[in-house]
């Protein structure tokens, strides 16, 4: 009898609920990302990064598209309806500013991923973008909150597309700064060139200086569309040259005014879309960041009247 009583009093290690939640969160993350993507755990001490996620192309190509992940678990998130955005939103609070400063200093995009263990769903927040939207708080408070959305989940194709778009925008953010500066400073020249090279004599060839300006504007807008995740509906530059050559078979001129007349209205339309996107980001969504860190670009964007671009050249 005494032996039985003694066995009942033997104590064993207990697995904390936090450890169980961490395991469940990791399983949800593994099950949520595409199977061809690579997940690499962090073996050293955790300073705010739990793993690295490397995206793999549909053709199996591994191109160095690396993301830092901070993984958190929550039994159930407190969702509230946002009718304006037609989605539900929840807040993840209490992230220390020291950790956020570390994330902002990393060379790769950082995502906060929160696994809701009751629903087995994974939600994500692009860290650097959200810090820029509340930039003043990040310089004054000891912690920040991050917004989660039912449209930012990896459970469906649209959510996965949103994840990739957020990654592309963050990866190319430095390019956005430089390209926005370039476009806003030279906008009168660019717009004047686009408007002034339509409906000219179609038989005349394009002079080399005008050809260089055309390719420069084309490539600047193309890069901005890539950075801003805007669809590019204009023909590829190589196709433009090939079609002009087939039409004219000119050994002297690479392009002709007929080509300009066809392409310039499309460039003008794309220019307006790009300007609207840039202005929204700089003067609305990330106003605090741009006003503080890139004031000249902010001022140029704020003063820009997209509805009256003609005022730039007339």
Buried (B, 14 or more C-beta within 10 A) or exposed (E): EEEEEEEEEEEEEEEEEEEEBBEBBBEBBEEBBEEEEBEEEBEEEEEBBBBBBBBBEEEEEEEEBBBBBBBBBBEEBEBEEBEEEEEBBBBBEEBEBEBBEBBEEEEBBBBBBBBBBEBEBBBBBBBBBBBBBBBEBBEEEEBBBBBBBBBBBBBEEEBBEBBEEBBBBBBBBEEBBEBBBBBBEBBEEBBBBBBEBBEBEBEEBBEEEBBEBBBBBBEBBBBBBBBBBBEEEBBEBEEBBEEBBEEBEEEEBBBBBBBBBBBBBBBBEBBBBBBBBBBBBBBEEBBBBBBEEBEEBBBBBEEBEEEEBEEBBE
